Amino acid sequence: MFCECRRELAKLKLGAIISLESAMKGGLSRIRDLGLPTCQVSCWNPDIMNEDVAKELRAASRDYGVEVTTIWTGLPGKAVWNFIEGPVTIGLVPPETRELRVKALKKGSDFARMVGVQSITTHVGFIPEWPGDRIY
C-alpha cells in the first residue's frame, strides 16, 4: 500500500497560481522559467472571461508548455478573509449574494470549457457546524 501511494505521489505535477491578468501579460513564461509544468489561473473579474481571452490563454498555455489545471473562479461582492466576518461574506453560503455568485461560477465554468480546462475551483464558503441551522 505504501509503495503504491508513493508511485501515485510521484505522478503529481507541481504548479503555481497566477492571475488571469498576469497570464495574459507573459506570466506563463515565468511559470515555465520556474520549471513548473502546471498552473491554476485565478480570476476575480467575470467580465474578462470571454472567448477572446480564452483563445489567448489556450495559445499561451500551448506556446509555453504550461498546463492550466483549473480556473480559480473568484466571486463578486464583499469577502472578508478571516474567521470573524468570513463565514457571513465568503462563498455561496450567504443568501444575499448567492444568486450573483452562482452566475459568476457558471461564467467561470463556461470560460474553463472555452480554455479546454476540465475544472473550476472556488471557496464555497463556511457551512454552519450545527445541522439544525437553516443554511446547513
C-alpha positions in Angstrom: 0.0 0.0 0.0 2.7 2.5 0.9 4.7 1.8 -2.3 1.6 2.3 -4.3 0.9 5.7 -2.7 4.5 6.7 -3.3 4.1 5.9 -7.0 0.9 8.0 -7.2 2.6 10.9 -5.4 5.5 10.7 -7.9 3.0 11.4 -10.7 1.9 14.7 -9.1 2.9 17.8 -11.0 3.9 20.9 -9.0 2.5 24.2 -10.2 1.6 27.7 -9.1 -1.4 30.0 -9.1 -1.3 33.0 -11.4 -4.0 35.7 -12.1 -5.6 35.7 -15.5 -4.4 39.2 -15.9 -0.8 38.2 -15.3 -1.2 35.1 -17.5 -2.2 37.4 -20.4 0.9 39.6 -19.8 3.5 36.8 -20.2 3.0 35.2 -16.8 3.0 31.7 -18.1 6.6 32.2 -19.3 7.5 32.9 -15.7 5.8 29.7 -14.6 7.8 27.8 -17.3 11.0 29.5 -16.3 10.5 28.3 -12.7 10.4 24.8 -14.2 6.8 24.2 -13.2 4.7 22.2 -15.7 1.3 23.4 -14.5 -0.6 26.3 -13.0 -4.0 27.3 -11.8 -5.4 30.5 -13.3 -7.3 32.8 -10.9 -9.8 35.3 -12.0 -12.0 37.6 -9.8 -13.4 39.6 -12.7 -16.0 37.7 -14.6 -16.2 40.5 -17.2 -12.9 39.4 -18.7 -13.8 35.7 -19.0 -14.7 35.7 -22.7 -13.8 33.8 -25.9 -11.0 36.2 -26.9 -9.2 35.9 -23.6 -9.8 32.1 -23.6 -8.1 31.8 -27.0 -5.2 33.9 -25.7 -4.8 31.7 -22.6 -5.0 28.5 -24.7 -2.3 29.8 -27.0 -0.1 30.9 -24.2 -0.5 27.5 -22.4 0.5 25.7 -25.7 3.3 28.1 -26.5 5.0 28.0 -23.1 4.2 24.3 -22.4 2.3 25.1 -19.2 -0.8 23.1 -18.5 -3.7 25.1 -16.9 -5.2 22.6 -14.5 -8.1 24.7 -13.1 -9.7 28.1 -13.4 -9.9 29.5 -9.8 -13.2 31.4 -10.1 -13.4 34.3 -7.7 -16.8 35.5 -6.6 -18.1 39.1 -6.7 -19.1 41.1 -3.7 -17.6 41.7 -0.3 -15.4 38.9 1.1 -13.5 39.2 4.3 -10.8 36.6 4.6 -10.9 35.9 8.3 -12.8 33.7 10.7 -14.9 36.5 12.2 -16.6 38.1 9.1 -15.6 35.3 6.6 -18.5 33.0 7.4 -21.0 35.7 6.5 -19.2 37.1 3.5 -17.4 34.3 1.6 -18.7 31.8 -0.9 -22.1 30.6 -1.8 -23.4 30.3 1.8 -24.5 33.9 2.4 -28.1 34.0 0.9 -27.9 37.7 -0.1 -25.0 37.1 -2.6 -25.7 33.6 -3.6 -27.6 34.2 -6.9 -25.0 36.7 -8.2 -22.2 34.3 -7.2 -23.8 31.3 -8.8 -24.0 33.3 -12.1 -20.3 34.1 -11.7 -19.4 30.4 -11.2 -21.4 29.5 -14.3 -19.5 32.1 -16.3 -16.2 30.6 -14.8 -17.4 27.2 -15.9 -18.1 28.4 -19.4 -14.7 30.1 -19.5 -12.9 26.9 -18.4 -14.7 25.0 -21.2 -13.6 27.6 -23.7 -10.0 27.3 -22.5 -10.2 23.5 -22.5 -9.8 23.1 -18.7 -11.7 20.4 -17.0 -12.3 22.0 -13.6 -13.1 25.2 -11.8 -12.1 26.0 -8.2 -13.6 28.4 -5.7 -14.2 28.9 -2.0 -17.8 27.8 -1.5 -18.0 29.3 2.0 -18.4 28.2 5.5 -21.1 25.6 6.1 -22.5 26.1 9.6 -21.4 23.4 12.0 -24.8 22.9 13.6 -27.1 20.7 11.4 -30.2 22.5 12.7 -29.1 25.8 11.1 -31.4 26.6 8.1 -28.3 27.3 6.0 -26.7 23.9 6.8 
